[in-house]
């Protein structure tokens, strides 16, 4: 038995699992943002809410990291601008699409990004996903379909718009994997936050001021708490950690972890909005967790079994 190679392999697995645990915590924090945002949209129009959220995030980032990056180095943070374009497009299509479809359909169609990621990964990075990852994707998507009660036959306008959201989110995950190997994660963060602020401002003026005349805000403690949480925790802290640690795993495995956002959203909605789990939701959560377990731990147990056989 080559103990050195086995040790290195196990060490790599531990490094990967540490990063994926952090991504899992990120997903949990994202799940809490869903009921908070849902409550907040009674007090603010959606695009204005997102603009304020990312503007606060950009200010926090600038204050925290002002001495650690050179803002004049455009060649470094230009990759973050590209990531910001994908991220913004995902949010934009999701926000508009949600107006013309149900929340359950939106959640399911957004989750389709999990299926798109392996194909985007292959064509952009020339990486073939492992069989256990593909199996995990299929199982998680089945659970997500059941969880969201997304039983529909004919896609409508909102469904099609939300599908484009899923496509852009998939590209964001894959390009984040690519660009995080080219430049420092702080520059990627600055570019993303800057792009999100500028693009949301332009989109807000066009969509909510000129096109639909729906711009409004009612400042109160509920909105303040929601904006603080989503600016500091689910945006600043989460995207910092996501940008830093996603490179330690594959886009497909990261996508499966991110899909758990629906599970945490359902759990937090139960506690904050009194949304009761039905049998489908319970079954869907169990199936999704099973898919996550298969994708995450199949290779580890396979390595452990091989190590015992070589002893």
HUDA-V666284 format. One record per residue. N is the residue number from 0. RES is the residue in one letter. SS is DSSP state (h for helix, s for strand, l for the rest). Layout:
{{N RES SS} {N RES SS}}
This chain:
{{0 X l} {1 X l} {2 X h} {3 X h} {4 X h} {5 X h} {6 X h} {7 X h} {8 X h} {9 X h} {10 X h} {11 X h} {12 X h} {13 X h} {14 X h} {15 X h} {16 X h} {17 X h} {18 X h} {19 X h} {20 X h} {21 X h} {22 X h} {23 X h} {24 X h} {25 X h} {26 X h} {27 X h} {28 X h} {29 X h} {30 X h} {31 X h} {32 X h} {33 X h} {34 X h} {35 X h} {36 X h} {37 X h} {38 X h} {39 X h} {40 X l} {41 X l} {42 X l} {43 X s} {44 X l} {45 X h} {46 X h} {47 X h} {48 X h} {49 X h} {50 X h} {51 X h} {52 X h} {53 X h} {54 X h} {55 X h} {56 X h} {57 X h} {58 X h} {59 X h} {60 X h} {61 X h} {62 X h} {63 X h} {64 X h} {65 X l} {66 X l} {67 X l} {68 X l} {69 X l} {70 X l} {71 X l} {72 X l} {73 X h} {74 X h} {75 X h} {76 X h} {77 X h} {78 X h} {79 X h} {80 X h} {81 X h} {82 X h} {83 X h} {84 X h} {85 X h} {86 X h} {87 X h} {88 X h} {89 X h} {90 X h} {91 X h} {92 X h} {93 X h} {94 X h} {95 X h} {96 X h} {97 X h} {98 X h} {99 X l} {100 X l} {101 X l} {102 X h} {103 X h} {104 X h} {105 X h} {106 X h} {107 X h} {108 X h} {109 X h} {110 X h} {111 X l} {112 X h} {113 X h} {114 X h} {115 X h} {116 X h} {117 X h} {118 X h} {119 X h} {120 X h} {121 X h} {122 X h} {123 X h} {124 X h} {125 X l} {126 X l} {127 X l} {128 X l} {129 X l} {130 X h} {131 X h} {132 X h} {133 X h} {134 X h} {135 X h} {136 X h} {137 X h} {138 X h} {139 X h} {140 X h} {141 X h} {142 X h} {143 X h} {144 X h} {145 X h} {146 X h} {147 X l} {148 X l} {149 X l} {150 X l} {151 X l} {152 X l} {153 X l} {154 X l} {155 X l} {156 X h} {157 X h} {158 X h} {159 X h} {160 X h} {161 X h} {162 X h} {163 X h} {164 X h} {165 X h} {166 X h} {167 X h} {168 X h} {169 X h} {170 X h} {171 X h} {172 X h} {173 X h} {174 X h} {175 X h} {176 X h} {177 X h} {178 X h} {179 X l} {180 X l} {181 X l} {182 X l} {183 X l} {184 X h} {185 X h} {186 X h} {187 X h} {188 X h} {189 X h} {190 X h} {191 X h} {192 X h} {193 X h} {194 X h} {195 X h} {196 X h} {197 X h} {198 X h} {199 X h} {200 X h} {201 X h} {202 X h} {203 X h} {204 X h} {205 X h} {206 X h} {207 X h} {208 X h} {209 X h} {210 X h} {211 X l} {212 X l} {213 X l} {214 X l} {215 X l} {216 X s} {217 X l} {218 X l} {219 X l} {220 X h} {221 X h} {222 X h} {223 X h} {224 X h} {225 X h} {226 X h} {227 X h} {228 X h} {229 X h} {230 X h} {231 X h} {232 X h} {233 X h} {234 X h} {235 X h} {236 X h} {237 X h} {238 X h} {239 X h} {240 X h} {241 X h} {242 X h} {243 X h} {244 X h} {245 X h} {246 X h} {247 X h} {248 X l} {249 X l} {250 X h} {251 X h} {252 X h} {253 X h} {254 X h} {255 X h} {256 X h} {257 X h} {258 X l} {259 X l} {260 X h} {261 X h} {262 X h} {263 X h} {264 X h} {265 X h} {266 X h} {267 X h} {268 X h} {269 X h} {270 X h} {271 X h} {272 X l} {273 X l} {274 X l} {275 X l} {276 X l} {277 X l} {278 X h} {279 X h} {280 X h} {281 X h} {282 X h} {283 X h} {284 X h} {285 X h} {286 X h} {287 X h} {288 X h} {289 X h} {290 X h} {291 X h} {292 X h} {293 X h} {294 X h} {295 X h} {296 X h} {297 X h} {298 X h} {299 X h} {300 X h} {301 X h} {302 X h} {303 X h} {304 X h} {305 X h} {306 X h} {307 X h} {308 X h} {309 X h} {310 X l}}
